[in-house]
Amino acid sequence: GKFSIMCNDDDTRKYLSKNYSYISSGELLPRTEINDIKKVLMNYVYNENSYNLRSFDFAGELLKENTIEEKEIASVFLKKQEKIYSFFSNCSSILIFLEPTDDTKETLKRQTEIDKLLGILREAKGREGQKVPIGIVVTKWDKINPEVIESNENLEEQRVLEYIKSHKVYKNIYNLLSGVSEEVKVFPISSFGHAREGDFPPDDLTNPFNVFGPLIWA
């Protein structure tokens, strides 16, 4: 509708084009390696107002505790991790992506990572950190509601909030974030609309759900 997004940065455009080539071929994106931190620079317009989007694509391992014993490799890891946490400390908003799952071990890992991130933010920003909006983005929402394409954002936002508040681990994350930030909102998104078995992209990529909602809010 009144939303458009543009990419004038050559490196970002090449990076996105490479990712899209995987998805359009029905393949999943390869995992991001620890040494491979990519800047993502884009502009978007919403209701005739222009915004800059500056972000990173980075390996999820960088949010975890360092368990590397070799000093030289551990030093590289810590430098990369410091760069990511420094970036978070200067963000004007943060979106945390969670998958719908009942795997307690994996969801507890997310809780630990988020708790560490909040500690970094408190140390860097103090009470100013409470002014940073934090969104919880539940991905692959078509797993929860297979009819998501035919639904509307308002109805699904009610459903996703109920899902988070009734989840045995995610409810703790929601309460944790709500105690830190004055602005917390939960979003359901589905990048594909209906993924094939194994989360592989479908042949038809024209039915994503609510992927711009978190950006517009932020």
Secondary structure as GFF3:
##gff-version 3
##sequence-region A 1 218
A	DSSP	beta_strand	3	6	.	.	.	ID=ss1
A	DSSP	alpha_helix	10	24	.	.	.	ID=ss2
A	DSSP	beta_strand	38	46	.	.	.	ID=ss3
A	DSSP	beta_strand	49	57	.	.	.	ID=ss4
A	DSSP	three_ten_helix	60	63	.	.	.	ID=ss5
A	DSSP	alpha_helix	71	89	.	.	.	ID=ss6
A	DSSP	beta_strand	94	98	.	.	.	ID=ss7
A	DSSP	alpha_helix	104	125	.	.	.	ID=ss8
A	DSSP	three_ten_helix	126	131	.	.	.	ID=ss9
A	DSSP	beta_strand	134	138	.	.	.	ID=ss10
A	DSSP	three_ten_helix	141	143	.	.	.	ID=ss11
A	DSSP	three_ten_helix	148	150	.	.	.	ID=ss12
A	DSSP	alpha_helix	153	166	.	.	.	ID=ss13
A	DSSP	alpha_helix	170	178	.	.	.	ID=ss14
A	DSSP	beta_strand	184	188	.	.	.	ID=ss15
A	DSSP	three_ten_helix	197	199	.	.	.	ID=ss16
A	DSSP	alpha_helix	213	217	.	.	.	ID=ss17
###
